[in-house]
């Protein structure tokens, strides 16, 4: 089980603070690598709000005690309101990987109202670009290090994530069923070959689609281009190698599909705000 988290208060109890307009109290990432499953059941819910981003695989949710499982796939966010029944399960066989953020504050409800996020809905499509994952990584890191102005940066990250929910609701960027089979097939292919020299044009032609049409429909479905999705996979795997191996930067660059190490360094910094070396050192300090 991989767990990376940052907390302001107790890990067990929800921290509720109505004296502050908006406060992020906890954030983390869970991947059940060796364990067969990980689950959480809170019949009475929590006193604060909880936002969950499904980064990979899928997660099984129940939003009421008698509800059947709702299988939420990657690219979706789930919002639990205070006092709402919570039951969610990740299975290692389904490659479940999710991030969570707990937040509270006197203006939390009005922020959700302003962004037209309905109380009777829990699942929202936001897409699978690396921006969400990186923003959540940053949220965890800010909670762990608590450097100058960290609370303001946490609020900015949360507002950004919730604004993505609002934008995708209003622009109706949820997956289009007419393209569902094609995009699932392409995701499977990219997830198996992300480190290879993938040609979007060749893939589209082999599957009887024009490259232009494929790119357009993929972006409508996923919220990013095919190339951006592949880069997101590469950067996520690069971060994992930097965190969990002793490989040097050149080895990691080659491992994630970049023979030009300088280009890899620039691309990594563009996506994370840090060079690979800075990212690796920041993780080894913990």
C-alpha positions as a printed Julia matrix, in Angstrom:
286×3 Matrix{Float64}:
   0.0    0.0     0.0
   1.4    3.38   -1.06
   0.2    6.34    1.0
   1.48   9.91    0.83
  -0.37  12.49    2.91
  -0.2   15.86    4.65
  -2.4   16.99    7.54
  -3.0   20.09    9.65
  -4.69  18.28   12.54
  -5.4   14.75   13.7
  -5.35  12.04   11.05
  -8.41  10.42   12.66
 -10.76  13.35   13.32
 -12.16  15.85   10.87
 -10.92  19.37   11.49
 -13.75  21.89   11.13
 -13.05  25.61   11.35
 -15.73  28.21   10.65
 -13.54  31.11   11.77
 -11.57  30.87    8.51
 -13.18  31.49    5.08
 -11.55  28.45    3.46
  -9.15  25.95    5.01
  -7.59  22.8     3.51
  -6.95  20.41    6.39
  -5.75  17.18    4.78
  -4.66  15.81    1.41
  -3.14  12.57    0.23
  -2.68   9.87   -2.38
  -3.42   6.15   -2.03
  -2.45   3.27   -4.33
  -3.14  -0.3    -3.08
  -0.05  -1.92   -4.59
   0.34  -5.11   -2.56
  -2.92  -5.11   -0.59
  -5.84  -6.63   -2.49
  -8.13  -3.79   -1.5
  -8.45  -0.6     0.51
 -11.81   0.65    1.75
 -13.31   3.39    3.89
 -16.79   3.34    5.46
 -18.19   6.34    7.33
 -21.93   5.79    7.98
 -22.32   9.3     9.42
 -19.94  10.88    6.93
 -17.59  13.62    8.12
 -18.13  17.14    9.37
 -16.01  18.63    6.59
 -16.04  18.38    2.79
 -14.05  15.73    0.94
 -12.95  15.94   -2.7
 -11.57  12.8    -4.37
  -9.84  12.66   -7.76
  -9.6    9.25   -9.44
  -6.18   9.39  -11.1
  -5.99   5.84  -12.44
  -8.08   2.68  -12.73
 -11.4    3.0   -10.97
 -12.86   3.32   -7.47
 -16.15   1.86   -6.18
 -18.37   4.35   -4.33
 -21.64   4.26   -2.42
 -23.33   7.56   -1.6
 -26.11   6.12    0.58
 -26.22   2.98    2.72
 -28.64   1.11    0.46
 -27.1    2.3    -2.83
 -25.44  -0.17   -5.21
 -21.79   0.43   -6.11
 -21.08   3.31   -8.48
 -17.88   2.55  -10.38
 -16.05   5.84  -10.96
 -13.3    5.74  -13.58
 -10.16   7.85  -13.84
 -10.6   11.46  -14.83
 -13.56  11.99  -12.49
 -13.83  13.88   -9.22
 -16.13  12.92   -6.37
 -17.44  15.41   -3.81
 -18.76  14.32   -0.41
 -20.75  16.92    1.52
 -20.67  17.2     5.33
 -22.71  14.48    7.01
 -23.07  12.42    3.82
 -22.73   8.63    3.97
 -19.3    7.55    2.64
 -18.24   4.14    1.38
 -15.48   3.67   -1.17
 -13.21   0.79   -2.15
 -10.07   0.45   -4.3
  -8.97  -2.93   -5.66
  -5.35  -3.47   -6.61
  -6.45  -5.63   -9.55
  -8.25  -2.59  -11.0
  -5.19  -0.33  -10.55
  -7.11   2.1    -8.37
  -5.23   5.31   -7.58
  -6.85   8.34   -6.0
  -6.11  11.65   -4.32
  -8.19  13.25   -1.6
  -8.57  16.74   -0.19
 -10.52  17.64    2.97
 -11.64  21.25    3.34
 -13.76  23.38    5.62
 -14.46  27.05    6.35
 -17.24  29.62    6.61
 -17.21  30.25    2.85
 -16.87  26.66    1.65
 -20.57  26.18    0.93
 -20.94  29.58   -0.76
 -17.93  28.78   -2.99
 -19.64  25.59   -4.17
 -22.89  27.52   -4.7
 -21.11  30.24   -6.71
 -19.58  27.54   -8.92
 -23.05  25.99   -9.38
 -21.95  22.62   -8.02
 -25.23  20.88   -7.12
 -25.71  19.18   -3.77
 -27.61  16.27   -5.33
 -24.68  15.21   -7.52
 -21.42  13.59   -6.41
 -19.45  12.63   -9.55
 -17.95  15.17  -11.96
 -15.8   14.68  -15.05
 -12.64  16.85  -15.17
 -10.3   14.89  -17.49
  -6.97  13.15  -17.03
  -4.37  15.83  -17.76
  -1.31  15.88  -15.52
  -2.33  19.33  -14.2
  -4.8   17.81  -11.71
  -2.32  15.25  -10.47
   0.44  17.81  -10.12
  -1.82  20.28   -8.31
  -2.76  17.58   -5.83
   0.9   16.58   -5.41
   1.61  20.24   -4.62
  -1.27  20.38   -2.13
   0.15  17.39   -0.24
   3.63  18.91   -0.28
   2.42  22.31    0.99
   0.67  20.61    3.91
   3.79  18.6     4.71
   6.28  21.5     4.56
   4.05  24.43    5.66
   6.3   27.08    4.21
   5.5   30.81    4.07
   1.99  31.53    2.65
   1.22  27.83    2.28
  -2.41  28.32    3.32
  -3.0   30.78    0.48
  -1.43  28.4    -2.03
  -3.66  25.6    -0.73
  -6.76  27.76   -1.2
  -5.68  28.63   -4.75
  -5.22  24.95   -5.6
  -8.64  24.04   -4.21
 -10.37  26.87   -6.09
  -8.62  25.75   -9.28
  -9.8   22.15   -8.85
 -13.38  23.18   -8.11
 -13.36  25.6   -11.05
 -12.4   22.69  -13.31
 -15.51  20.9   -12.06
 -17.66  23.95  -12.87
 -16.1   24.48  -16.3
 -16.61  20.9   -17.38
 -20.21  20.96  -16.19
 -21.02  24.14  -18.1
 -19.15  23.15  -21.24
 -20.55  19.61  -21.09
 -17.18  17.98  -21.68
 -18.26  14.65  -20.25
 -17.42  11.58  -22.36
 -19.4   11.23  -25.57
 -20.95   7.77  -25.78
 -20.57   7.67  -29.57
 -16.8    7.73  -29.15
 -16.62   5.65  -25.97
 -15.3    2.44  -27.55
 -12.64   4.18  -29.63
 -11.29   6.25  -26.77
 -11.14   3.33  -24.32
  -9.24   1.36  -26.96
  -6.82   4.25  -27.5
  -6.29   4.71  -23.74
  -5.43   1.03  -23.39
  -2.95   1.3   -26.25
  -1.31   4.47  -24.92
  -1.07   3.08  -21.39
   0.79   0.04  -22.75
   3.06   1.95  -25.13
   3.58   5.38  -23.52
   7.36   4.84  -23.34
   7.55   3.9   -27.02
   7.81   6.23  -30.02
   4.04   6.53  -30.44
   2.73   8.14  -33.63
  -0.77   9.59  -33.21
  -1.18   9.72  -37.0
  -0.24   6.04  -37.47
  -2.5    4.96  -34.61
  -5.5    6.82  -36.06
  -4.97   5.48  -39.6
  -4.51   1.88  -38.37
  -7.84   2.17  -36.6
  -9.65   3.67  -39.62
  -9.88   7.23  -38.3
  -8.49  10.44  -39.73
  -5.81  11.91  -37.39
  -7.63  15.26  -37.23
 -10.98  13.67  -36.28
  -9.31  11.39  -33.73
  -7.5   14.29  -32.03
 -10.69  16.36  -31.91
 -12.85  13.58  -30.46
 -10.17  12.46  -28.02
  -9.91  16.01  -26.64
 -13.7   16.28  -26.33
 -13.74  13.04  -24.34
 -10.58  13.42  -22.23
 -10.1   17.17  -21.92
  -6.62  16.96  -23.45
  -4.98  15.95  -26.74
  -3.59  12.42  -27.29
  -0.04  13.79  -27.12
  -0.75  15.64  -23.87
  -2.17  12.43  -22.42
   0.96  10.47  -23.36
   3.18  13.2   -21.87
   1.06  13.09  -18.71
   1.68   9.34  -18.43
   5.4    9.82  -18.98
   5.7   12.61  -16.4
   3.71  10.62  -13.82
   5.99   7.63  -14.3
   9.06   9.87  -14.17
   7.88  11.25  -10.81
   7.35   7.71   -9.54
  10.88   6.67  -10.59
  12.38   9.8    -9.03
  10.55   9.1    -5.77
  11.08   5.36   -5.5
  14.32   4.38   -7.29
  17.99   5.32   -7.3
  18.07   5.79  -11.07
  19.89   8.9   -12.27
  18.2   11.51  -14.47
  19.58  10.09  -17.71
  18.32   6.59  -16.89
  14.88   7.94  -16.03
  14.76  10.04  -19.18
  15.44   6.95  -21.3
  13.0    4.84  -19.25
  10.09   7.19  -19.93
  10.77   7.55  -23.64
  13.14  10.52  -24.05
  16.6   10.0   -25.53
  17.22  13.76  -25.39
  17.85  14.29  -21.67
  17.88  18.1   -21.96
  14.44  18.02  -23.56
  13.19  15.71  -20.8
  14.49  18.13  -18.15
  12.71  21.09  -19.79
   9.47  19.16  -20.23
   9.53  17.88  -16.64
  10.1   21.39  -15.27
   7.28  22.76  -17.42
   4.87  20.19  -16.01
   5.96  20.2   -12.38
   7.63  23.54  -11.72
  10.84  21.79  -10.65
  13.75  20.17  -12.45
  14.0   16.36  -12.1
  16.94  16.81   -9.73
  15.04  19.29   -7.53
  12.02  17.0    -7.43
  14.17  13.99   -6.46
  15.96  15.91   -3.71
  12.68  17.24   -2.3
  11.36  13.69   -1.94
  14.54  12.33   -0.36
  14.44  14.99    2.38
  11.28  13.41    3.8
